[in-house]
Amino acid sequence: MTDIQTIIQTRLQILAPQQLELTDDSHLHAGHKGHRGGGHYSLLIVSDAFIGLSRLARQRKIHQLLEDLFRTNTIHALSIRACTNLEYLTR
């Protein structure tokens, strides 16, 4: 796990996730047009902090926690799957 992955996971702990899986997909995007560095990640986060929130509100909550990492292009792209524990168990 890279330092940035550790930072992302640490910041997301405020959401008290029951499950958190962060995958570095950067190698899949190397050499793509417009890629100016910054990591590409996929995130699965299961947390009851998302109860009652729309999909967009969940993503905004995560983006707020990582805002400076996006602004500095430490994270270039983040694919997010955010669900409650019940949603995850009944999928």
N, CA, C and O atoms as a printed pandas DataFrame, in Angstrom:
     atom_number atom_name residue_name chain_id  residue_number  x_coord  y_coord  z_coord
0              1         N          MET        A               1    0.846   -1.173    0.000
1              2        CA          MET        A               1    0.000    0.000    0.000
2              3         C          MET        A               1    0.894    1.240    0.000
3              4         O          MET        A               1    1.885    1.309    0.726
4              5         N          THR        A               2    0.521    2.217   -0.830
5              6        CA          THR        A               2    1.309    3.441   -0.917
6              7         C          THR        A               2    0.939    4.398    0.212
7              8         O          THR        A               2   -0.077    4.229    0.886
8              9         N          ASP        A               3    1.783    5.400    0.398
9             10        CA          ASP        A               3    1.506    6.414    1.417
10            11         C          ASP        A               3    0.192    7.124    1.155
11            12         O          ASP        A               3   -0.561    7.397    2.089
12            13         N          ILE        A               4   -0.095    7.429   -0.114
13            14        CA          ILE        A               4   -1.341    8.127   -0.435
14            15         C          ILE        A               4   -2.552    7.256   -0.113
15            16         O          ILE        A               4   -3.572    7.766    0.350
16            17         N          GLN        A               5   -2.453    5.957   -0.351
17            18        CA          GLN        A               5   -3.557    5.061   -0.001
18            19         C          GLN        A               5   -3.784    5.070    1.511
19            20         O          GLN        A               5   -4.925    5.057    1.971
20            21         N          THR        A               6   -2.716    5.091    2.264
21            22        CA          THR        A               6   -2.832    5.151    3.722
22            23         C          THR        A               6   -3.490    6.455    4.145
23            24         O          THR        A               6   -4.336    6.461    5.040
24            25         N          ILE        A               7   -3.109    7.561    3.511
25            26        CA          ILE        A               7   -3.715    8.857    3.830
26            27         C          ILE        A               7   -5.208    8.838    3.521
27            28         O          ILE        A               7   -6.014    9.285    4.337
28            29         N          ILE        A               8   -5.580    8.329    2.358
29            30        CA          ILE        A               8   -6.997    8.260    1.971
30            31         C          ILE        A               8   -7.772    7.412    2.984
31            32         O          ILE        A               8   -8.815    7.837    3.480
32            33         N          GLN        A               9   -7.272    6.236    3.286
33            34        CA          GLN        A               9   -7.963    5.354    4.223
34            35         C          GLN        A               9   -8.083    5.989    5.608
35            36         O          GLN        A               9   -9.117    5.850    6.262
36            37         N          THR        A              10   -7.051    6.674    6.053
37            38        CA          THR        A              10   -7.081    7.325    7.359
38            39         C          THR        A              10   -8.143    8.420    7.388
39            40         O          THR        A              10   -8.900    8.530    8.353
40            41         N          ARG        A              11   -8.198    9.216    6.348
41            42        CA          ARG        A              11   -9.197   10.298    6.301
42            43         C          ARG        A              11  -10.628    9.770    6.272
43            44         O          ARG        A              11  -11.533   10.397    6.822
44            45         N          LEU        A              12  -10.831    8.635    5.641
45            46        CA          LEU        A              12  -12.181    8.076    5.523
46            47         C          LEU        A              12  -12.638    7.375    6.795
47            48         O          LEU        A              12  -13.807    7.004    6.905
48            49         N          GLN        A              13  -11.749    7.188    7.747
49            50        CA          GLN        A              13  -12.121    6.533    9.007
50            51         C          GLN        A              13  -13.162    7.328    9.787
51            52         O          GLN        A              13  -13.868    6.758   10.619
52            53         N          ILE        A              14  -13.272    8.621    9.538
53            54        CA          ILE        A              14  -14.276    9.442   10.210
54            55         C          ILE        A              14  -15.693    8.961    9.874
55            56         O          ILE        A              14  -16.638    9.249   10.609
56            57         N          LEU        A              15  -15.837    8.236    8.772
57            58        CA          LEU        A              15  -17.133    7.692    8.368
58            59         C          LEU        A              15  -17.422    6.347    9.018
59            60         O          LEU        A              15  -18.465    5.748    8.758
60            61         N          ALA        A              16  -16.521    5.867    9.853
61            62        CA          ALA        A              16  -16.663    4.593   10.566
62            63         C          ALA        A              16  -17.071    3.458    9.616
63            64         O          ALA        A              16  -18.099    2.813    9.826
64            65         N          PRO        A              17  -16.280    3.217    8.588
65            66        CA          PRO        A              17  -16.668    2.196    7.609
66            67         C          PRO        A              17  -16.617    0.781    8.181
67            68         O          PRO        A              17  -15.695    0.421    8.912
68            69         N          GLN        A              18  -17.631   -0.012    7.829
69            70        CA          GLN        A              18  -17.615   -1.428    8.155
70            71         C          GLN        A              18  -16.694   -2.161    7.188
71            72         O          GLN        A              18  -16.127   -3.205    7.509
72            73         N          GLN        A              19  -16.560   -1.583    5.988
73            74        CA          GLN        A              19  -15.661   -2.140    4.985
74            75         C          GLN        A              19  -15.116   -0.995    4.148
75            76         O          GLN        A              19  -15.834   -0.051    3.816
76            77         N          LEU        A              20  -13.839   -1.092    3.815
77            78        CA          LEU        A              20  -13.205   -0.086    2.983
78            79         C          LEU        A              20  -12.165   -0.792    2.127
79            80         O          LEU        A              20  -11.212   -1.383    2.636
80            81         N          GLU        A              21  -12.365   -0.718    0.822
81            82        CA          GLU        A              21  -11.413   -1.313   -0.125
82            83         C          GLU        A              21  -10.982   -0.221   -1.090
83            84         O          GLU        A              21  -11.810    0.376   -1.777
84            85         N          LEU        A              22   -9.692    0.032   -1.135
85            86        CA          LEU        A              22   -9.139    1.056   -2.003
86            87         C          LEU        A              22   -8.129    0.393   -2.934
87            88         O          LEU        A              22   -7.162   -0.224   -2.487
88            89         N          THR        A              23   -8.370    0.530   -4.229
89            90        CA          THR        A              23   -7.513   -0.086   -5.230
90            91         C          THR        A              23   -6.836    0.992   -6.056
91            92         O          THR        A              23   -7.490    1.927   -6.517
92            93         N          ASP        A              24   -5.538    0.868   -6.242
93            94        CA          ASP        A              24   -4.782    1.794   -7.077
94            95         C          ASP        A              24   -4.856    1.297   -8.520
95            96         O          ASP        A              24   -4.294    0.256   -8.859
96            97         N          ASP        A              25   -5.554    2.052   -9.360
97            98        CA          ASP        A              25   -5.723    1.710  -10.770
98            99         C          ASP        A              25   -4.827    2.553  -11.670
99           100         O          ASP        A              25   -5.013    2.564  -12.887
100          101         N          SER        A              26   -3.865    3.254  -11.095
101          102        CA          SER        A              26   -3.032    4.199  -11.858
102          103         C          SER        A              26   -2.340    3.541  -13.040
103          104         O          SER        A              26   -2.213    4.150  -14.102
104          105         N          HIS        A              27   -1.899    2.322  -12.869
105          106        CA          HIS        A              27   -1.181    1.636  -13.949
106          107         C          HIS        A              27   -2.050    1.447  -15.193
107          108         O          HIS        A              27   -1.525    1.295  -16.296
108          109         N          LEU        A              28   -3.366    1.455  -15.026
109          110        CA          LEU        A              28   -4.272    1.291  -16.162
110          111         C          LEU        A              28   -4.398    2.573  -16.987
111          112         O          LEU        A              28   -4.899    2.542  -18.111
112          113         N          HIS        A              29   -3.944    3.696  -16.433
113          114        CA          HIS        A              29   -4.133    4.992  -17.076
114          115         C          HIS        A              29   -2.828    5.646  -17.514
115          116         O          HIS        A              29   -2.843    6.749  -18.061
116          117         N          ALA        A              30   -1.720    4.990  -17.286
117          118        CA          ALA        A              30   -0.419    5.541  -17.680
118          119         C          ALA        A              30   -0.396    5.769  -19.188
119          120         O          ALA        A              30   -0.756    4.883  -19.963
120          121         N          GLY        A              31    0.026    6.947  -19.592
121          122        CA          GLY        A              31    0.134    7.256  -21.016
122          123         C          GLY        A              31   -1.143    7.742  -21.665
123          124         O          GLY        A              31   -1.132    8.063  -22.853
124          125         N          HIS        A              32   -2.248    7.809  -20.930
125          126        CA          HIS        A              32   -3.496    8.298  -21.515
126          127         C          HIS        A              32   -3.393    9.792  -21.791
127          128         O          HIS        A              32   -2.750   10.527  -21.042
128          129         N          LYS        A              33   -4.023   10.227  -22.857
129          130        CA          LYS        A              33   -4.043   11.642  -23.208
130          131         C          LYS        A              33   -4.658   12.442  -22.061
131          132         O          LYS        A              33   -5.698   12.066  -21.520
132          133         N          GLY        A              34   -4.018   13.529  -21.703
133          134        CA          GLY        A              34   -4.535   14.388  -20.640
134          135         C          GLY        A              34   -4.110   13.978  -19.245
135          136         O          GLY        A              34   -4.385   14.701  -18.288
136          137         N          HIS        A              35   -3.455   12.852  -19.101
137          138        CA          HIS        A              35   -3.010   12.398  -17.780
138          139         C          HIS        A              35   -1.773   13.187  -17.388
139          140         O          HIS        A              35   -0.736   13.102  -18.047
140          141         N          ARG        A              36   -1.887   13.953  -16.315
141          142        CA          ARG        A              36   -0.780   14.801  -15.870
142          143         C          ARG        A              36   -0.303   14.376  -14.489
143          144         O          ARG        A              36    0.093   15.214  -13.679
144          145         N          GLY        A              37   -0.340   13.098  -14.225
145          146        CA          GLY        A              37    0.068   12.615  -12.911
146          147         C          GLY        A              37   -1.139   12.463  -12.013
147          148         O          GLY        A              37   -2.278   12.594  -12.462
148          149         N          GLY        A              38   -0.900   12.194  -10.777
149          150        CA          GLY        A              38   -2.012   11.959   -9.862
150          151         C          GLY        A              38   -2.517   10.547  -10.025
151          152         O          GLY        A              38   -2.518    9.994  -11.125
152          153         N          GLY        A              39   -2.941    9.973   -8.932
153          154        CA          GLY        A              39   -3.371    8.592   -8.951
154          155         C          GLY        A              39   -4.814    8.410   -9.370
155          156         O          GLY        A              39   -5.642    9.310   -9.228
156          157         N          HIS        A              40   -5.096    7.239   -9.885
157          158        CA          HIS        A              40   -6.451    6.802  -10.218
158          159         C          HIS        A              40   -6.791    5.676   -9.246
159          160         O          HIS        A              40   -6.047    4.702   -9.132
160          161         N          TYR        A              41   -7.908    5.813   -8.554
161          162        CA          TYR        A              41   -8.275    4.840   -7.524
162          163         C          TYR        A              41   -9.731    4.424   -7.657
163          164         O          TYR        A              41  -10.568    5.162   -8.178
164          165         N          SER        A              42  -10.007    3.224   -7.172
165          166        CA          SER        A              42  -11.373    2.724   -7.043
166          167         C          SER        A              42  -11.617    2.499   -5.558
167          168         O          SER        A              42  -10.775    1.939   -4.856
168          169         N          LEU        A              43  -12.787    2.946   -5.085
169          170        CA          LEU        A              43  -13.110    2.871   -3.674
170          171         C          LEU        A              43  -14.451    2.172   -3.467
171          172         O          LEU        A              43  -15.454    2.518   -4.092
172          173         N          LEU        A              44  -14.444    1.200   -2.593
173          174        CA          LEU        A              44  -15.682    0.620   -2.061
174          175         C          LEU        A              44  -15.678    0.966   -0.586
175          176         O          LEU        A              44  -14.761    0.596    0.146
176          177         N          ILE        A              45  -16.709    1.679   -0.151
177          178        CA          ILE        A              45  -16.823    2.027    1.254
178          179         C          ILE        A              45  -18.237    1.729    1.718
179          180         O          ILE        A              45  -19.215    2.170    1.113
180          181         N          VAL        A              46  -18.327    0.972    2.804
181          182        CA          VAL        A              46  -19.602    0.579    3.391
182          183         C          VAL        A              46  -19.681    1.243    4.756
183          184         O          VAL        A              46  -18.870    0.968    5.640
184          185         N          SER        A              47  -20.670    2.125    4.921
185          186        CA          SER        A              47  -20.795    2.863    6.168
186          187         C          SER        A              47  -22.241    3.282    6.400
187          188         O          SER        A              47  -22.934    3.708    5.476
188          189         N          ASP        A              48  -22.675    3.157    7.625
189          190        CA          ASP        A              48  -24.019    3.626    7.951
190          191         C          ASP        A              48  -24.082    5.148    8.035
191          192         O          ASP        A              48  -25.159    5.703    8.255
192          193         N          ALA        A              49  -22.951    5.836    7.865
193          194        CA          ALA        A              49  -22.946    7.295    7.766
194          195         C          ALA        A              49  -23.663    7.744    6.485
195          196         O          ALA        A              49  -23.993    8.922    6.344
196          197         N          PHE        A              50  -23.903    6.823    5.563
197          198        CA          PHE        A              50  -24.564    7.140    4.304
198          199         C          PHE        A              50  -26.085    6.953    4.347
199          200         O          PHE        A              50  -26.771    7.231    3.364
200          201         N          ILE        A              51  -26.607    6.486    5.471
201          202        CA          ILE        A              51  -28.057    6.281    5.581
202          203         C          ILE        A              51  -28.780    7.598    5.319
203          204         O          ILE        A              51  -28.468    8.624    5.923
204          205         N          GLY        A              52  -29.746    7.552    4.412
205          206        CA          GLY        A              52  -30.560    8.717    4.090
206          207         C          GLY        A              52  -29.918    9.682    3.099
207          208         O          GLY        A              52  -30.528   10.692    2.746
208          209         N          LEU        A              53  -28.711    9.395    2.649
209          210        CA          LEU        A              53  -28.034   10.276    1.691
210          211         C          LEU        A              53  -28.163    9.726    0.275
211          212         O          LEU        A              53  -28.099    8.517    0.055
212          213         N          SER        A              54  -28.342   10.623   -0.665
213          214        CA          SER        A              54  -28.375   10.222   -2.069
214          215         C          SER        A              54  -26.979    9.791   -2.506
215          216         O          SER        A              54  -25.998   10.017   -1.797
216          217         N          ARG        A              55  -26.904    9.179   -3.661
217          218        CA          ARG        A              55  -25.619    8.752   -4.213
218          219         C          ARG        A              55  -24.683    9.961   -4.373
219          220         O          ARG        A              55  -23.498    9.893   -4.046
220          221         N          LEU        A              56  -25.234   11.050   -4.875
221          222        CA          LEU        A              56  -24.443   12.261   -5.071
222          223         C          LEU        A              56  -23.964   12.845   -3.740
223          224         O          LEU        A              56  -22.816   13.275   -3.634
224          225         N          ALA        A              57  -24.827   12.864   -2.732
225          226        CA          ALA        A              57  -24.440   13.380   -1.413
226          227         C          ALA        A              57  -23.339   12.527   -0.784
227          228         O          ALA        A              57  -22.453   13.052   -0.111
228          229         N          ARG        A              58  -23.396   11.239   -1.000
229          230        CA          ARG        A              58  -22.353   10.335   -0.489
230          231         C          ARG        A              58  -21.010   10.657   -1.137
231          232         O          ARG        A              58  -19.985   10.735   -0.460
232          233         N          GLN        A              59  -21.029   10.843   -2.461
233          234        CA          GLN        A              59  -19.793   11.159   -3.175
234          235         C          GLN        A              59  -19.250   12.519   -2.753
235          236         O          GLN        A              59  -18.040   12.690   -2.603
236          237         N          ARG        A              60  -20.141   13.479   -2.563
237          238        CA          ARG        A              60  -19.694   14.805   -2.106
238          239         C          ARG        A              60  -19.042   14.727   -0.732
239          240         O          ARG        A              60  -18.037   15.392   -0.480
240          241         N          LYS        A              61  -19.606   13.925    0.148
241          242        CA          LYS        A              61  -19.048   13.762    1.494
242          243         C          LYS        A              61  -17.621   13.218    1.420
243          244         O          LYS        A              61  -16.732   13.690    2.129
244          245         N          ILE        A              62  -17.413   12.239    0.571
245          246        CA          ILE        A              62  -16.085   11.650    0.397
246          247         C          ILE        A              62  -15.138   12.668   -0.237
247          248         O          ILE        A              62  -13.999   12.818    0.205
248          249         N          HIS        A              63  -15.605   13.363   -1.267
249          250        CA          HIS        A              63  -14.768   14.365   -1.929
250          251         C          HIS        A              63  -14.362   15.477   -0.964
251          252         O          HIS        A              63  -13.238   15.974   -1.039
252          253         N          GLN        A              64  -15.254   15.873   -0.063
253          254        CA          GLN        A              64  -14.918   16.912    0.919
254          255         C          GLN        A              64  -13.769   16.466    1.819
255          256         O          GLN        A              64  -12.902   17.267    2.170
256          257         N          LEU        A              65  -13.765   15.203    2.187
257          258        CA          LEU        A              65  -12.700   14.687    3.051
258          259         C          LEU        A              65  -11.356   14.609    2.337
259          260         O          LEU        A              65  -10.306   14.602    2.979
260          261         N          LEU        A              66  -11.390   14.552    1.012
261          262        CA          LEU        A              66  -10.171   14.381    0.220
262          263         C          LEU        A              66   -9.884   15.593   -0.674
263          264         O          LEU        A              66   -9.030   15.526   -1.557
264          265         N          GLU        A              67  -10.591   16.686   -0.445
265          266        CA          GLU        A              67  -10.580   17.851   -1.326
266          267         C          GLU        A              67   -9.177   18.341   -1.681
267          268         O          GLU        A              67   -8.892   18.601   -2.850
268          269         N          ASP        A              68   -8.317   18.466   -0.707
269          270        CA          ASP        A              68   -6.972   18.989   -0.980
270          271         C          ASP        A              68   -6.146   18.023   -1.841
271          272         O          ASP        A              68   -5.256   18.451   -2.576
272          273         N          LEU        A              69   -6.440   16.736   -1.748
273          274        CA          LEU        A              69   -5.723   15.750   -2.564
274          275         C          LEU        A              69   -6.128   15.853   -4.033
275          276         O          LEU        A              69   -5.313   15.613   -4.924
276          277         N          PHE        A              70   -7.392   16.212   -4.284
277          278        CA          PHE        A              70   -7.838   16.459   -5.658
278          279         C          PHE        A              70   -7.254   17.778   -6.168
279          280         O          PHE        A              70   -6.776   17.857   -7.299
280          281         N          ARG        A              71   -7.298   18.803   -5.329
281          282        CA          ARG        A              71   -6.826   20.142   -5.713
282          283         C          ARG        A              71   -5.347   20.127   -6.100
283          284         O          ARG        A              71   -4.939   20.825   -7.028
284          285         N          THR        A              72   -4.548   19.332   -5.390
285          286        CA          THR        A              72   -3.109   19.253   -5.672
286          287         C          THR        A              72   -2.772   18.172   -6.697
287          288         O          THR        A              72   -1.601   17.913   -6.971
288          289         N          ASN        A              73   -3.800   17.544   -7.259
289          290        CA          ASN        A              73   -3.664   16.481   -8.253
290          291         C          ASN        A              73   -2.924   15.258   -7.702
291          292         O          ASN        A              73   -2.332   14.492   -8.462
292          293         N          THR        A              74   -2.961   15.083   -6.388
293          294        CA          THR        A              74   -2.458   13.842   -5.803
294          295         C          THR        A              74   -3.389   12.707   -6.203
295          296         O          THR        A              74   -2.947   11.599   -6.508
296          297         N          ILE        A              75   -4.689   13.005   -6.197
297          298        CA          ILE        A              75   -5.702   12.099   -6.751
298          299         C          ILE        A              75   -6.203   12.747   -8.025
299          300         O          ILE        A              75   -6.698   13.874   -8.004
300          301         N          HIS        A              76   -6.076   12.040   -9.127
301          302        CA          HIS        A              76   -6.592   12.531  -10.398
302          303         C          HIS        A              76   -8.029   12.055  -10.604
303          304         O          HIS        A              76   -8.878   12.801  -11.091
304          305         N          ALA        A              77   -8.288   10.806  -10.227
305          306        CA          ALA        A              77   -9.609   10.229  -10.433
306          307         C          ALA        A              77   -9.921    9.234   -9.311
307          308         O          ALA        A              77   -9.051    8.497   -8.847
308          309         N          LEU        A              78  -11.182    9.238   -8.893
309          310        CA          LEU        A              78  -11.621    8.317   -7.846
310          311         C          LEU        A              78  -12.994    7.774   -8.218
311          312         O          LEU        A              78  -13.976    8.515   -8.270
312          313         N          SER        A              79  -13.049    6.492   -8.472
313          314        CA          SER        A              79  -14.316    5.812   -8.729
314          315         C          SER        A              79  -14.859    5.364   -7.376
315          316         O          SER        A              79  -14.185    4.644   -6.638
316          317         N          ILE        A              80  -16.085    5.794   -7.053
317          318        CA          ILE        A              80  -16.631    5.564   -5.712
318          319         C          ILE        A              80  -17.862    4.686   -5.761
319          320         O          ILE        A              80  -18.794    4.936   -6.526
320          321         N          ARG        A              81  -17.854    3.657   -4.937
321          322        CA          ARG        A              81  -19.063    2.878   -4.642
322          323         C          ARG        A              81  -19.261    2.999   -3.138
323          324         O          ARG        A              81  -18.541    2.380   -2.355
324          325         N          ALA        A              82  -20.244    3.802   -2.742
325          326        CA          ALA        A              82  -20.512    4.073   -1.332
326          327         C          ALA        A              82  -21.904    3.561   -0.990
327          328         O          ALA        A              82  -22.888    3.969   -1.606
328          329         N          CYS        A              83  -21.988    2.676   -0.018
329          330        CA          CYS        A              83  -23.275    2.120    0.354
330          331         C          CYS        A              83  -23.371    1.919    1.866
331          332         O          CYS        A              83  -22.369    1.895    2.580
332          333         N          THR        A              84  -24.605    1.777    2.318
333          334        CA          THR        A              84  -24.830    1.459    3.722
334          335         C          THR        A              84  -24.569   -0.025    3.927
335          336         O          THR        A              84  -24.458   -0.785    2.965
336          337         N          ASN        A              85  -24.474   -0.424    5.165
337          338        CA          ASN        A              85  -24.250   -1.838    5.467
338          339         C          ASN        A              85  -25.403   -2.689    4.923
339          340         O          ASN        A              85  -25.167   -3.746    4.338
340          341         N          LEU        A              86  -26.645   -2.236    5.113
341          342        CA          LEU        A              86  -27.800   -2.989    4.631
342          343         C          LEU        A              86  -27.782   -3.103    3.104
343          344         O          LEU        A              86  -28.058   -4.173    2.561
344          345         N          GLU        A              87  -27.464   -2.019    2.416
345          346        CA          GLU        A              87  -27.378   -2.052    0.949
346          347         C          GLU        A              87  -26.311   -3.038    0.490
347          348         O          GLU        A              87  -26.516   -3.784   -0.467
348          349         N          TYR        A              88  -25.186   -3.039    1.170
349          350        CA          TYR        A              88  -24.095   -3.925    0.795
350          351         C          TYR        A              88  -24.467   -5.400    1.024
351          352         O          TYR        A              88  -24.145   -6.263    0.207
352          353         N          LEU        A              89  -25.138   -5.669    2.129
353          354        CA          LEU        A              89  -25.505   -7.054    2.457
354          355         C          LEU        A              89  -26.619   -7.602    1.573
355          356         O          LEU        A              89  -26.725   -8.816    1.398
356          357         N          THR        A              90  -27.457   -6.719    1.010
357          358        CA          THR        A              90  -28.593   -7.179    0.215
358          359         C          THR        A              90  -28.378   -6.977   -1.288
359          360         O          THR        A              90  -29.329   -7.072   -2.065
360          361         N          ARG        A              91  -27.169   -6.704   -1.692
361          362        CA          ARG        A              91  -26.918   -6.492   -3.121
362          363         C          ARG        A              91  -26.949   -7.777   -3.875
363          364         O          ARG        A              91  -26.758   -7.783   -5.091
